[in-house]
Amino acid sequence: MDKNNTATGNINFLCEIGTEEIPAGYIPPAIDYVESMFRKKLAENRITYRNIVVYATPRRIAILGDEIALSQESVEEEIKGPSAKAAYDENGNPTKALLGFMHSNNVSISSVYKKSTDKGEYVFCKKRLEGKRTKDIIPTVLEEIVLSIPFPKRMRWSNKKASFARPIRYFLVLFNDEVIPLSIENIPYGNLTRGHYIQKNKMIPINSIKDYERILEENWVIVNHQRRKEIIRNALEEAAKKVGGMLVSDEELLDTVTFLVEKPEIVVCEFDPSYLEIPDIVLITEMKEHQKYFAVRDSRGVLMNKFLVVSNNPHTPFVKAGNERVIAARFNDGRFFFNEDRKRKLEEFVESLKAVLFHKELGTIFQKVERMGEIARTISEKLSLSKDDVAKIMRAIYLSKADLNTAMVFEFTSLQGKIGKVYALLDGEDPEVAEAIDAQYRPRFSGDNLPQGIVSIVVSMSEKLDNIFGSFSVGNIPKGSQDPYALRRQANAIVEMLIEGNIALSLDLVLKEIAPLYRNGEQLIDKILDFINARAKTIFSERGFRYDEIDACLSIGYYDYLELYRRAKSIHEYRKKEQFSDLLLSLKRMNNIYSAFRQRNREYSLAFEASLLLENAEKELYEFFETKKMQIRNYIQQNKYIALFDLLITGKPIIDKFFDKVMVMADDIKLRDNRLALLENILHPFKNLMDFSKISE
C-alpha cells in the first residue's frame, strides 16, 4: 500500500466533511490524523486498499480511497477454550465446559484440539470468519474518526452533542459511486458538495467519484491542498517577478495561506515608501503575522514597497485598496514601537530584566544572563579563546536578552534576538556581537541555519546549555513525545555546532564546572550527558553511520562530539576495505580474553615484565606494539584513524600467531598475569578511543 499525496484514477471511495471555515493551523494535523486513522481502521477491519489520501480546504476535509475492497478478507481464527483438565472428565469424555465451548462456536468434537500454552494445556478450535461488506463497516469507521480528530479546541453547535472544530454542515459519502448512509447527529448526508463559499455558493451533485476534483474546480475549489500550495507558490513568484522583484520566501506562511483559500488569487499591493525607514524585519513581520502578506525584495536584496496578498476572491480595486489601508495602519503601529524603543540604547534595557521572571525556581531573566556568562567563560577557557573573542562573547551575552523588554518584542515575540541584532547594530555594537544576539536562538526550526563563527557559537551553546541544565534541575525533562521546551532540538544544535564548527570540546568537563549553578547539579550531569548522547546518535545515524559504528564510539564515556564523529566516520569508511574484518577479529580476540578476566577480577593488579616473556610468539607481539607505541599514540592524537587502522592490520599475523601458540590463561599465575598485563598494555591506548566489541563483523 503506497502512501502518495495524490489520488489516482482508481478512486472508489470518497467522504467529504463539509464545514464552516476551520482555522488554518488546525488543518494540517487533522489531515495527518484522518489519513493515519482511516488506514488503521481499514487494516483492523481486514479491508484491503491500494492507497488513501486526504485533501482539505478551509471548508472541507476529504478522504479518498484507492481500490478499497468490497468486503473484509475472510480469516480463520484460532479460539481458545477451557483448560484440558476442565474440558475432559477422568474417562476422557467432554465435560459441560467443553460442550458449551463447542456450542458457542458451532463446532464439532472433531474440530477441537489440545495445545500447550504458558499456563498449561488448553483446548482450541479454528473458526472461519466470513468478511462483512465494506459499505456496512464504513459508517462506523467514519463516525469514530470524525468524533475523535484532536483539534486544539472543539465546539458544539445548535442542539448537537457532537463536537468539531467548526460546525459540520453536510457529509458526502460515496463507495463505488453509491451513497453510503451516515447518521451523525442528523447532519445531512448524500452525494452533494458545496462550491466556493462566496463565488459559487451552492450544493452540487457528485454522481461519479472520478468527477469530484474536476467539478469542484469548475466551482472555484481546488481541493488538493498540495496542488493548491504549488499554484500559490508559482503565482507569488511570478507576481514578484512582474513588479521587478523577488519573493521573500516563507514556507510557514505559504502553508498557512494554503489553508485560508479554496481558489487562490494573487493581489499586488503597495505601501508608502516612507515606511521603508523602519527596519525591514519589522515590516516583514508585520505583514506576515498580522495580515499573512508576502514581502518582495529587489535584485539587491532591498525590501520594496510592494507586497502580495493571497486572496480567496478575484482581484478588484476594493480588495487592493482594503489591504493597502490595513497594512498602513499596521506599519504606523510598527513605526511607533520602533521609535519608542530607539529612545534608549539596547544596553539600557538590561537593568529592567531583573524584574522579569524566567522561572520561579531559576530566577529572573537577568539571573539567566549571569548563568549564561559563567557557562561562556567555562567554554572559552576550555577552548583557549583569545581575549578579543571572549570580550565579544561576554558583551553579546550581556545584551542577549535586552530586547525582551522592548515594545517590538512585546508586540511580536518572534522578533526576539532578531530585533536585538538590529538595535545593537544601530547602537554601533561590534557586528559579531550583534550577530550573536540573533544566533543564540538558532536553529529556530528544523532546517534553520546554525550559528556561524566562534562568538555566535559560544553564545548559542551557553543559552542552550542553561536551558537544558535549568529545565532538568526543576524536573522539566522530555518524556516520550512531550518536549514543550524544545530541549531535544537544542541538544541537537549543540552537537551539530561542535561538529560543523570543527570545535573540540569535552562537554562533560563543561557540565562538571557549571553544575554548581543549578540545584542538585552534580547529580544531573550523567542524565544530561545521556540526553545529549541520544541526540548525537540520531545525528550520526542521519549522516549514514551504522548503529554499531555509533555505539562503538558513543559508549565509552567520552563526550568530545567532534572527535567522536571523526572516529565513527573512520570506522564507516574503513569497513569498506576487505581488511576490516581481519582487523576487527584481531582486536576482538585480544579484548575478549582480557575483558573476561577483568569482569571477574575488577580490582586485581597486573604488572608487566618483559623478562617473563617465554614464547617467541609473545615476544614478537610485545615487540610489534612496543616499537609502534609512539606511532599509535601520534595517530590517535592527530585524528589519523585510517592510518592507525592500516598500521594495526600489519600486526594481524603476529596477533594470530600469539593466540595459536600461547596459552594466555596458563596454570602458572605469574605467567598468566604477565600475559594479561601484556594485553592490557596493548589495549590501553584504545580504551578511550572506541569499543571494538560493539562493532559487528
C-alpha positions in Angstrom: 0.0 0.0 0.0 1.9 3.0 -1.2 1.4 6.3 0.5 1.2 9.0 -2.1 0.0 12.6 -1.8 -2.1 12.5 -5.0 -5.2 10.4 -5.8 -5.1 8.1 -8.8 -7.8 7.2 -11.3 -8.8 4.1 -9.3 -10.5 6.0 -6.5 -13.7 4.2 -5.4 -14.3 5.8 -2.1 -15.0 9.4 -1.2 -16.0 11.1 2.1 -16.2 14.9 2.3 -16.8 16.5 5.7 -18.3 19.9 4.8 -17.9 22.5 7.5 -17.8 26.2 8.2 -14.4 27.8 8.0 -11.8 25.9 10.1 -8.7 27.8 11.4 -5.7 27.3 9.1 -3.5 26.0 11.9 -6.0 23.2 12.8 -6.0 21.6 9.3 -2.5 20.0 8.7 -2.6 18.0 12.0 -6.2 17.0 11.2 -5.1 15.7 7.7 -2.4 13.6 9.2 -4.7 12.2 11.8 -7.6 11.4 9.5 -5.3 9.7 7.0 -3.5 7.5 9.6 -6.7 6.6 11.4 -8.5 5.7 8.3 -5.7 3.4 7.2 -5.5 1.9 10.7 -9.3 1.3 10.8 -9.3 -0.4 7.4 -6.4 -2.6 8.5 -8.2 -3.5 11.8 -11.3 -4.4 9.8 -9.3 -6.5 7.3 -10.3 -4.3 4.4 -7.6 -4.0 1.8 -6.8 -0.9 -0.2 -4.2 0.5 -2.6 -3.8 4.0 -1.2 -5.5 6.6 1.0 -5.2 10.4 0.6 -6.8 13.2 2.5 -7.3 16.6 1.0 -8.5 19.8 2.8 -9.6 23.3 2.2 -10.8 25.8 4.9 -14.3 24.4 4.5 -13.9 20.7 3.9 -11.8 17.6 4.7 -12.0 14.9 2.0 -10.9 11.2 2.3 -10.3 9.4 -1.0 -9.7 5.7 -1.1 -7.9 3.9 -3.9 -9.2 0.4 -4.8 -10.8 -0.3 -1.4 -12.1 -3.9 -1.3 -15.8 -4.6 -1.5 -15.6 -6.7 1.7 -13.4 -7.8 4.6 -11.0 -10.6 4.0 -12.2 -13.9 5.4 -9.9 -15.3 8.0 -9.5 -18.5 10.0 -9.3 -17.6 13.7 -7.9 -19.8 16.4 -10.2 -19.7 19.5 -9.0 -20.7 23.0 -11.3 -22.8 25.1 -11.2 -24.2 28.7 -8.1 -26.0 30.0 -7.7 -29.6 29.0 -8.3 -30.7 32.6 -11.6 -28.8 32.7 -12.6 -30.0 29.2 -12.5 -33.7 29.7 -13.5 -35.9 32.7 -11.4 -38.8 34.1 -12.8 -41.1 31.3 -11.8 -38.7 28.5 -15.4 -37.6 27.8 -16.3 -34.0 27.1 -17.4 -32.0 30.1 -20.1 -29.4 30.2 -17.4 -26.7 29.8 -16.2 -28.2 26.6 -19.7 -28.8 25.3 -20.5 -25.2 26.0 -17.4 -24.1 24.1 -18.3 -26.2 21.1 -21.9 -25.0 21.1 -21.0 -21.3 21.3 -18.6 -21.6 18.4 -20.7 -24.0 16.4 -18.0 -26.7 16.0 -18.0 -30.4 16.4 -15.8 -32.5 18.7 -13.6 -33.4 15.7 -12.6 -29.7 15.3 -11.3 -29.4 18.9 -7.7 -30.0 19.6 -5.3 -29.6 22.6 -2.4 -27.2 22.6 0.3 -26.3 25.2 0.5 -22.7 26.4 2.4 -20.8 29.1 -0.4 -21.5 31.5 -0.7 -25.2 30.7 -2.6 -27.3 28.2 -5.9 -25.9 26.7 -8.3 -26.8 24.1 -8.7 -24.8 20.9 -10.7 -24.8 17.7 -10.4 -22.9 14.4 -13.3 -20.9 13.1 -13.7 -19.2 9.8 -14.9 -15.6 10.0 -16.6 -14.6 6.8 -16.0 -11.0 5.7 -18.7 -8.4 6.0 -19.4 -5.9 3.3 -17.2 -2.8 3.3 -20.2 -0.4 2.9 -21.7 -1.7 6.1 -18.5 -1.1 8.1 -17.5 2.3 6.7 -20.2 4.4 8.6 -18.9 3.2 12.0 -15.3 3.8 10.9 -16.1 7.4 9.7 -18.1 8.2 12.9 -15.2 7.1 15.1 -12.8 9.3 13.1 -15.0 12.4 12.8 -15.6 12.5 16.6 -12.0 11.9 17.6 -10.0 14.4 15.5 -7.7 16.1 18.1 -8.4 19.7 17.3 -6.8 22.3 19.7 -10.3 23.4 20.5 -13.6 21.8 19.7 -17.1 23.3 19.8 -20.7 22.3 19.9 -23.4 24.0 17.8 -27.1 24.2 17.6 -28.6 21.3 19.7 -25.8 18.8 18.7 -24.0 16.8 21.3 -21.1 16.0 18.9 -18.2 18.5 18.8 -15.9 19.6 16.0 -13.5 22.4 15.2 -16.4 24.3 13.4 -20.0 23.2 12.7 -20.4 20.4 10.2 -23.0 21.2 7.6 -23.0 18.0 5.5 -21.4 14.7 4.6 -20.7 13.4 1.1 -20.1 9.7 1.2 -19.7 7.5 -1.9 -18.5 4.0 -2.3 -18.3 2.8 -5.9 -20.5 5.8 -6.7 -23.2 4.6 -4.3 -24.3 6.8 -1.5 -23.4 5.3 1.9 -25.8 6.3 4.8 -24.0 8.2 7.6 -26.0 9.1 10.6 -24.2 11.5 12.9 -26.4 14.0 14.8 -28.9 14.1 11.9 -26.4 16.1 9.8 -27.4 15.8 6.1 -25.6 13.2 4.1 -25.7 12.3 0.4 -23.8 12.9 -2.9 -23.8 16.8 -2.6 -20.8 19.0 -2.2 -20.5 22.8 -1.9 -18.8 25.1 -4.3 -16.7 28.2 -3.4 -18.5 29.8 -0.4 -18.6 33.3 -2.0 -18.4 32.9 -5.7 -20.2 29.5 -6.2 -22.2 29.1 -3.1 -24.5 26.2 -4.0 -24.8 22.4 -3.4 -23.6 20.4 -6.4 -24.2 16.7 -7.0 -21.3 14.3 -7.4 -22.6 11.3 -9.4 -19.2 9.8 -10.1 -16.2 9.9 -7.8 -13.8 10.4 -10.8 -15.5 13.7 -11.5 -15.1 15.1 -7.9 -12.0 17.2 -8.3 -13.0 18.4 -11.7 -16.5 19.5 -10.6 -15.1 21.3 -7.6 -12.5 23.1 -9.6 -15.3 24.2 -12.0 -16.9 25.7 -9.0 -13.8 27.5 -7.8 -12.5 25.0 -5.3 -9.1 23.3 -5.7 -9.5 20.6 -3.1 -6.0 19.1 -3.4 -4.1 21.2 -1.0 -0.7 20.1 -2.3 -1.6 21.3 -5.8 -3.2 24.5 -4.3 0.1 25.2 -2.5 2.2 24.9 -5.6 -0.3 27.1 -7.6 0.1 29.8 -4.9 3.9 29.4 -4.8 4.2 29.8 -8.6 1.8 32.7 -8.7 3.6 34.6 -6.0 7.0 34.1 -7.7 5.5 35.3 -11.0 3.8 38.3 -9.4 7.0 39.3 -7.7 8.9 39.0 -10.9 6.4 41.2 -12.8 7.0 44.1 -10.3 10.8 43.7 -10.8 11.5 41.9 -7.5 11.9 38.6 -5.8 9.6 36.9 -3.4 10.7 36.7 0.2 10.1 33.0 0.6 8.4 31.8 3.7 7.4 28.2 3.8 5.5 28.5 7.1 3.4 31.4 5.7 2.8 29.6 2.5 1.4 26.6 4.4 -0.9 28.9 6.3 -2.3 30.8 3.3 -2.8 27.4 1.6 -5.5 26.6 4.2 -7.0 30.1 4.1 -8.2 29.9 0.5 -10.0 27.5 -1.8 -9.2 29.2 -5.1 -6.2 31.4 -4.7 -5.9 34.8 -6.4 -2.7 37.0 -6.1 -3.3 40.7 -5.5 -0.3 43.0 -5.9 -0.4 45.9 -3.4 2.0 48.7 -2.3 2.6 50.9 0.6 4.1 54.4 1.2 7.9 54.2 0.6 8.4 56.3 3.8 7.8 53.1 5.8 11.0 51.7 4.4 12.8 53.8 7.0 11.7 51.1 9.5 13.9 48.0 9.7 12.7 45.6 7.0 12.4 42.8 9.6 9.8 44.8 11.3 7.8 45.4 8.1 8.1 41.8 7.1 6.9 40.5 10.5 4.0 42.9 10.5 3.0 41.7 7.0 3.3 38.0 8.0 2.0 37.8 11.5 -0.9 40.2 11.3 -2.0 40.1 7.7 -0.5 36.9 6.1 1.1 39.0 3.3 4.2 38.2 1.4 7.1 40.7 1.1 9.2 41.4 -2.0 12.8 42.4 -2.4 14.6 43.9 -5.3 17.6 42.4 -7.1 20.0 43.9 -4.4 18.0 42.3 -1.6 16.5 45.6 -0.5 12.8 45.5 0.6 10.4 47.0 -2.0 7.3 48.9 -1.1 5.3 46.1 -2.7 3.5 43.2 -1.1 1.5 40.3 -2.3 -1.9 39.2 -0.9 -3.2 35.6 -1.4 -6.9 36.3 -1.8 -9.9 33.9 -1.8 -11.7 36.2 -4.2 -11.0 37.7 -7.6 -8.8 40.8 -7.8 -10.8 44.1 -7.6 -9.8 47.7 -6.8 -11.7 47.3 -3.5 -9.7 44.2 -2.4 -6.4 46.1 -3.3 -7.4 49.3 -1.5 -8.6 47.5 1.6 -5.4 45.6 2.1 -3.3 48.7 1.5 -5.3 50.6 4.1 -4.9 47.8 6.6 -1.2 47.5 6.2 -0.7 51.3 6.5 -2.3 51.1 10.0 -0.1 48.2 10.9 3.0 49.9 9.8 2.1 53.0 11.8 2.0 50.8 14.8 5.3 49.3 13.9 6.8 52.8 13.4 5.6 53.9 16.8 7.0 50.8 18.6 10.3 51.2 16.8 10.6 54.9 17.6 9.7 54.3 21.3 12.4 51.6 21.5 15.0 53.8 19.9 14.7 56.4 22.6 17.1 54.2 24.6 20.1 52.2 23.7 19.8 48.4 23.8 22.0 48.2 26.9 19.6 50.4 28.8 17.0 47.7 28.8 19.3 45.2 30.6 18.7 46.5 34.1 14.9 46.0 33.7 15.5 42.3 33.2 15.9 42.0 36.9 12.2 42.4 37.3 11.3 39.8 34.6 10.8 36.3 35.9 12.4 33.5 33.8 11.2 30.6 36.1 10.1 30.6 39.7 12.9 28.2 40.6 15.5 29.6 38.3 15.0 33.3 39.0 14.9 36.3 36.7 16.0 36.8 33.1 18.9 38.8 34.4 20.0 35.8 36.5 19.7 33.6 33.4 22.1 36.0 31.6 24.5 35.7 34.5 24.5 31.9 34.3 25.0 32.1 30.6 28.0 34.3 31.3 29.5 31.7 33.6 28.9 29.0 31.1 30.5 31.1 28.3 33.6 31.7 30.5 34.0 28.0 31.1 33.7 27.1 27.4 36.0 29.9 26.4 38.7 28.6 28.9 38.4 25.1 27.6 38.8 26.4 24.0 41.6 28.8 24.9 39.9 31.6 23.1 41.6 35.0 22.6 40.8 37.9 24.9 39.2 39.7 22.0 36.8 36.8 21.3 36.0 36.4 25.0 35.2 40.1 25.3 32.8 39.9 22.3 31.1 36.8 23.8 30.6 38.4 27.2 29.2 41.6 25.6 26.8 39.6 23.4 25.6 37.7 26.4 25.1 40.9 28.5 22.9 42.2 25.7 21.4 38.9 24.7 18.1 39.3 26.4 17.8 43.1 26.5 15.3 43.1 23.6 12.8 41.1 25.6 11.6 44.3 27.3 11.3 46.3 24.1 7.9 47.3 22.7 8.7 45.5 19.4 9.2 42.1 21.1 6.2 42.7 23.3 4.2 43.0 20.1 6.0 40.3 18.2 7.6 37.6 20.3 9.1 36.1 17.1 11.4 39.1 16.8 13.4 38.3 20.0 17.0 38.2 19.1 16.3 39.5 15.6 15.3 43.0 16.6 18.1 42.8 19.3 20.6 42.4 16.5 19.1 45.4 14.6 19.2 47.6 17.7 22.7 46.5 18.5 24.0 47.5 15.1 22.1 50.8 15.3 23.9 51.4 18.6 27.3 50.8 17.0 28.0 47.5 18.6 30.5 45.1 17.0 28.9 43.2 14.2 29.9 39.9 15.7 28.2 40.9 19.0 25.1 41.9 17.1 25.0 38.7 15.1 25.4 36.5 18.3 22.3 38.2 19.8 20.3 36.7 16.9 22.2 33.5 16.6 21.6 32.5 20.3 18.1 31.2 19.3 19.2 29.4 16.1 18.3 26.9 14.8 14.7 28.1 15.5 13.2 25.3 13.5 14.2 22.1 11.6 16.4 23.1 8.6 17.3 26.5 10.0 20.9 27.7 9.7 23.3 27.0 12.6 25.2 29.9 14.2 28.4 30.7 12.4 31.7 32.0 14.0 33.1 31.3 17.4 31.4 34.2 19.1 27.9 33.2 17.9 28.5 29.5 18.6 29.7 30.0 22.2 26.8 32.4 23.0 24.3 30.0 21.4 25.8 27.0 23.3 25.7 28.9 26.6 22.0 29.7 26.1 21.1 26.2 25.2 23.1 24.5 28.0 21.4 26.8 30.5 18.0 25.9 29.1 18.8 22.2 29.3 20.5 22.2 32.7 17.9 24.6 34.2 15.0 22.5 32.9 16.5 19.3 34.2 17.1 20.9 37.6 13.4 21.8 38.0 12.1 18.5 36.7 11.1 19.6 33.2 12.6 16.6 31.4 11.3 15.5 28.0 9.3 12.3 28.2 8.1 10.3 25.2 6.9 12.7 22.5 6.5 15.5 25.1 9.1 18.2 24.8 7.4 21.6 25.5 10.7 23.5 25.8 12.3 22.0 22.6 15.2 20.6 24.6 15.9 17.9 22.1 16.2 20.4 19.3 18.6 22.4 21.5 20.7 19.3 22.4 20.8 18.5 18.7 22.0 22.0 17.9 24.9 21.7 20.5 26.2 18.6 18.9 25.8 20.0 15.3 27.6 23.2 16.2 30.5 21.3 17.6 30.8 19.1 14.5 30.1 21.8 11.9 32.2 24.4 13.7 35.1 22.0 14.0 35.2 22.5 17.7 37.0 20.0 20.0 35.3 20.4 23.4 34.8 17.7 26.1 31.2 18.5 27.1 31.4 16.5 30.3 34.1 18.8 31.7 32.0 21.8 30.9 29.0 20.4 32.7 31.0 19.5 35.8 32.2 23.1 36.1 28.8 24.7 35.6 26.9 22.1 37.8 27.1 24.3 40.9 24.9 26.9 39.2 21.9 24.6 39.4 20.1 22.7 42.2 21.4 19.2 42.5 23.6 20.0 39.5 26.2 17.3 40.1 23.5 14.6 40.2 22.1 15.7 36.8 25.4 15.6 34.8 25.1 11.9 33.8 21.4 12.3 32.9 22.1 15.4 30.7 25.1 13.6 29.0 22.8 10.6 28.3 20.2 13.0 26.9 22.7 14.8 24.6 24.3 11.4 23.7 20.9 10.2 22.5 20.6 13.2 20.1 24.2 12.6 18.9 23.2 9.0 18.0 20.3 10.4 15.9 22.6 12.9 14.2 25.3 10.3 13.4 22.6 7.9 12.1 21.1 10.6 9.8 24.7 11.1 8.4 24.7 7.5 7.3 26.7 5.8 10.0 25.6 2.3 11.1 24.3 1.6 14.6 27.3 -0.5 15.6 29.7 2.2 14.4 27.8 4.7 16.5 27.6 2.5 19.6 31.3 1.7 19.4 32.2 5.4 19.7 29.4 6.8 21.9 29.5 4.1 24.6 33.0 4.8 26.0 32.1 7.7 28.3 33.8 10.3 26.1 32.0 13.5 25.2 34.1 15.4 22.6 31.5 15.1 19.8 33.7 16.4 17.0 36.2 13.7 17.9 33.5 11.0 18.3 32.2 12.0 14.9 35.6 11.6 13.3 36.0 8.2 14.9 32.6 6.9 13.7 33.3 8.3 10.2 36.7 6.5 10.1 35.1 3.1 11.0 32.4 3.8 8.5 35.0 4.4 5.7 37.4 1.7 6.7 34.9 -1.1 6.9 34.5 -0.8 3.1 38.0 -2.3 2.9 38.5 -6.1 2.7 40.9 -5.9 5.7 38.2 -4.6 8.0 37.0 -8.0 9.3 40.6 -9.1 9.8 41.4 -6.0 11.9 38.2 -6.3 13.9 38.8 -10.0 14.6 42.3 -9.4 15.8 41.3 -6.6 18.2 38.3 -8.5 19.5 40.4 -11.6 20.3 42.7 -9.6 22.5 39.9 -7.6 24.0 37.6 -10.6 24.8 40.1 -12.6 26.8 41.3 -9.6 28.8 37.7 -8.2 29.4 36.5 -11.6 30.5 39.3 -11.7 33.2 38.6 -8.1 34.2 34.9 -8.6 34.7 35.7 -11.3 37.3 38.7 -9.5 38.8 38.0 -5.8 38.7 40.5 -4.7 41.4 43.2 -7.3 40.5 46.6 -5.6 39.9 48.5 -6.6 36.8 52.2 -5.8 36.2 54.1 -6.5 33.0 57.8 -7.6 32.9 59.4 -8.2 29.5 61.9 -10.7 31.1 59.0 -13.1 31.8 58.1 -13.5 28.1 59.0 -17.1 27.2 57.4 -17.9 23.8 58.7 -16.3 20.6 55.1 -15.5 19.7 54.5 -13.4 22.8 57.9 -11.7 22.3 57.0 -10.8 18.7 53.6 -9.4 19.9 55.3 -7.3 22.6 58.0 -6.0 20.1 55.5 -5.1 17.5 53.4 -2.9 19.7 56.3 -1.6 21.7 58.0 -0.4 18.5 54.8 1.1 17.2 53.7 2.7 20.5 54.7 6.3 19.7 53.3 6.0 16.2 50.0 4.7 17.5 49.9 7.5 20.1 50.6 10.1 17.4 47.9 8.8 15.0 45.3 8.9 17.8 46.4 12.5 18.9 46.3 13.7 15.3 43.0 12.0 14.5 44.6 9.9 11.8 42.4 6.9 12.3 42.5 5.4 8.9 46.3 5.4 9.1 46.0 3.8 12.5 43.9 1.0 11.2 46.3 0.4 8.3 49.1 0.2 10.8 47.3 -2.2 13.1 46.3 -4.5 10.2 50.0 -5.2 9.6 50.1 -6.8 13.1 47.4 -9.3 12.3 49.7 -12.3 11.6 51.6 -11.6 14.8 48.4 -11.4 16.9 47.1 -14.7 15.2 50.4 -16.4 15.9 50.2 -15.3 19.6 46.8 -16.9 20.1 47.8 -20.0 18.1 51.0 -20.6 20.1 50.5 -19.1 23.5 48.1 -20.1 26.3 47.2 -16.8 28.0 45.4 -18.3 30.9 48.3 -20.5 31.9 48.3 -22.5 35.1 51.4 -20.6 36.3 49.7 -17.5 37.8 52.8 -15.3 37.3 53.0 -16.3 33.7 49.2 -15.8 33.2 49.3 -12.3 34.9 52.2 -11.2 32.7 50.4 -12.2 29.5 47.3 -10.5 30.7 49.3 -7.4 31.5 50.8 -7.5 28.0 47.3 -7.4 26.5 46.3 -4.7 28.9 49.2 -2.5 27.8 48.5 -3.2 24.1 44.8 -2.3 24.5 45.3 0.7 26.8 45.7 3.3 24.0 42.4 2.2 22.6 40.5 2.2 25.9 39.1 5.7 25.4 39.1 5.5 21.6 36.2 3.2 20.8 34.7 -0.1 21.9 35.6 -2.5 19.2 33.5 -5.3 20.8 30.3 -3.4 19.7 31.2 -3.5 16.0 29.6 -6.4 14.1 31.7 -8.2 11.5 
